[in-house]
Amino acid sequence: MKISVVTINYNNSQGLEKTIKSVVDQTYHDIEYLVVDGGSTDGSIDVIQKYQDQVSWFCSEKDNGIYNAMNKGIKQSNGEYLLFLNSGDFLIENTIIEKIEAFGLDKDLIYGDLTFFDTEKKWNWLLPDMLTFEHFYKSTIPHPSTFIKKQLFEKVGLYDEQLKIVSDWKFFIMAAAKFNCTYKHIPLITTEYSFDGLSSNPENLKLIEEERLKVLNEEFSLFLKDYENLFFLKDEMRKIKYFTKTRRFFKHIFKVKKSS
């Protein structure tokens, strides 16, 4: 089964080479590799040309943002599944796609776990087996560790280029909550993700919140308030349970002290 891996890059030649190597070194035999460059001037094109025999297609031209570039990759791809692995991110080992295929490529979304890294540390993000509206209300699934059936883009649509940061989140919540797509979690760390992208930047948290709220109000306004009330009640119940457990603990401590 052909898998299309798409890498978006702009002036990140070092990260790009690391990403390319992690893809071309895969033991899985049927990979189509596409690189969409935004007109880099830092030597990125030299890196792509270094691996030109293993890169199926690439372009280098000005784009209208990351989602415009990702949509270019979708349109050029021929694989049954797509994986977006942008420059600086890399697959954890050279057999990982083979391992994922062994679990079965049979759902609309197949997502694994990933490791974040920055200049100082690494930490893991372990995803749930079940995807719910509550999960997407608070979080997402990461595109660098998610294999997307290409046909799903025909149902849900391409990435919304009007959004600057959360269009991949919008695609996933629409696919799961509105189009009832099939999915499967693979309990493996598949990818290392560079924590320096747009959505990772603390300065962009306000824009992320604004864009998500816009999508929620446009697409799920009918029951959004009910869900918000439900989430609030669940949080209150958690606080009550925590308070009750804490109270029991201290009562037990006082009882032990009195008896001693």
N, C-alpha and C positions, 0 to 999 in steps of 0.2 A: 504494500500500500504506500503510495507516494505521500510524503510529508513535505510541505513547503515551509521552510524557515525563512522569516523575513527580518532583516536587521535595518533599523533606521539609524543614520549617523549624521552628525554635523560637527566638524572640527574636533574629533576625538580619535585621532589616528592610533594612539596607544591602546585605548580601550577597544577600538574596532578590531585591531589585530588579535587581541586576546579572545574576543567574541568569535571571529572567523575561525581561529584555530580550534576552538571548542566544537564548532559545527563540522568542519571538514575532517576532523579526527574521529568522528563518530563511526562506529562499526556497522551501524544500520545502513543498508545498501541503497535504499530508495529515497534519497533526500534531494529536493530541489532547493537551491539556496539563492535568495534574492537579497540584494543590498540596495537600499534607497538612500542616497546621499543628498544632502541639501545644498550642494554647491560648496563643499569644503575647500579651504585654502591652506590647510596645515599638513599636507602630505597624505591625507586619507586615500586619495585616488591611487597613489603609488602602492599603498597597502592592498587595495582591492585588486589592482593589476598584478600584484605579486601572486595572488591566489586565483587568477582569472580562469585557470583550467577547472577549478572546483566551484566557482561562482557561476550559477546558471544564467543570471541576468543582473545587471545593475544599471542605475542611472545616477547622474550627478547634475542636479539642477535646483534652482530656488523653489522652495515649496511654501505652502501657506500654513505651516505648523505641523506638529508631529502627526496629527490624525489625518491630515491631507496626505502625508508621506505614507502612513500605514495603509490608507485606502489605495494608493498607487500599487503597493505590494500585493494587496488582495486581488486587484484587477489583473495583475500580471501572473498570478500564481496558477498552477495547474494541479496542485496536490489535493487530496481528499481532506487533509487536515492542515491547518496553519498554526505555526508557533511564532510569536513575535519576541525576538531576542535582540534587544537594542544594544548599541555599542557600549561596552563596559560590562554588560551582563554575560554570563557564560554558563554552559551546561556543566554539571558537577563532575562528570566523568565521561569517558569516550564510549561507554556501553549503555548510557542512560536511556537513549531512545529505544534501543533493543529491549531493555527491561520494561519500559512503559508499554511497548507493543505486546509483550508477553502477558500483560494484564488484560489485553483485549482493546482494540480501537473500535468501539461499538456504541459510543454515545455521542451526543452533540458537543458536550464539553467534557474533557478529561483533564483534571487538574491535579498537580502534585504540590508538595510543600517546597519552600525555598529558604535560602539563607541570605539575609541582608549583610552587607559589609560596607564599612567606610574606612577611613584612614587609621582608625583606632581599634575597632573591634568587629566581631561578627555575632549575629544572633539569628535564631531560627524562627520561622513563621509556619506553624503547623495548622493546616486548614481542617474544617469540620467535614465529616462524611455527608451530612445533610445540609443543603442550602435552603435557607428560609428568607422571607421578606425581612425579618428582623436582622438577619446576618447582613444583608445588603444595606439596610437602613443605617447600620453602624460601621460596616466594613465593605470588603469586596473579595474577589479572588484575583490573584496576580497574573497579568498576561504573560510574564516570562516563564511561568510554569504551567500554562494552560494551553492544551491542544484544542483548537476550535474547528469543528467540521465546517468546511467551506459553504456547504448548503445552508448553514444557519444564517449566514450573511444575506442570503436570498430571502429568508423569512423575516429577519429582524431589521435588515438594512445595514449599510456601511456605517462606519464611525461618524458621529455627528461633528462636523468640522466647525460648527458654531461654538462648541465648547473648547476651552483651552486645556483643561486638566483632567476632567472626569469622564471623557467620552467612552473609555474602555469600561469604566464602572457602569455607565448608562447602558452600554451594550449588554453587559452581563445581567444586570437587574431586569432589563426588558426580556432577555432570552429566558431567564428562569421564572420570573414572576408574571409575565404577560403572555409569553409564547409557550410556557410549560415545556421547555426543552428537557431532554434527557441529559444526565450527567453522571460522572463517576469520580470519586476521589481516590487517588493512588497514594498510599502512605509512604512515599519516598521523597527525600530531598532531591529535587531534579536540577535546580538552578541556583547560582549565586547572583544576587541582584545588587548592583551598585546603588548605594543610598545617596545619590546626588542628582536625581532627576527632578523634573518640575514638581511632581506630586509629593516628593520627599522633602522639599524645601519648606522649613517652618514659615517662611514669609508668605507662602502660598496657601496656608491653611484657611484663611478667610475666603479666598476665591473658591477653594474646594467646597467649603460649606455653602457658599452662595450658589454655585453651579449645581450641587446636589439638590438643594432645596428647590431650585427652579425645575429640575427634572421631576422630582417627586410631586410637585404641585401640578405640573403639566400632564403627567402620565398616571398618577395614582391619587388624584385629589378626592375621589369619591369615598375612599376608606382610610385616607392618610391620618385624619384626626383620630379615628377609632384606634388605629395602630399606635399612635403616639400615646394615647391614654392607657392602652394596654401595656406598653413598654414602661410607662411611668409606674403603673401598679406593680409590675414585676420587680422593678427596682426597689419600690417601697417594701415589698414582701421580702426581698433579699436583706434589706436593712433590718427588718423586724426579726428575721431568723438569726442574723448575726448578733443583734442585741440580746436575743433570748439565750443564745449559746454563751455569750460573754457573761451574762448575768448568772447563768448556772455555774460557769467556771469559777467566778468569784465567790459564789455561795459555798461551793465545795471547798475552796481555799480557806475561807473563814471557819468552816466547820472543822477542817483538819487542824487549824491553829487552836481552836477552842479545846479540842479533845487532847491536844498534846501538852 
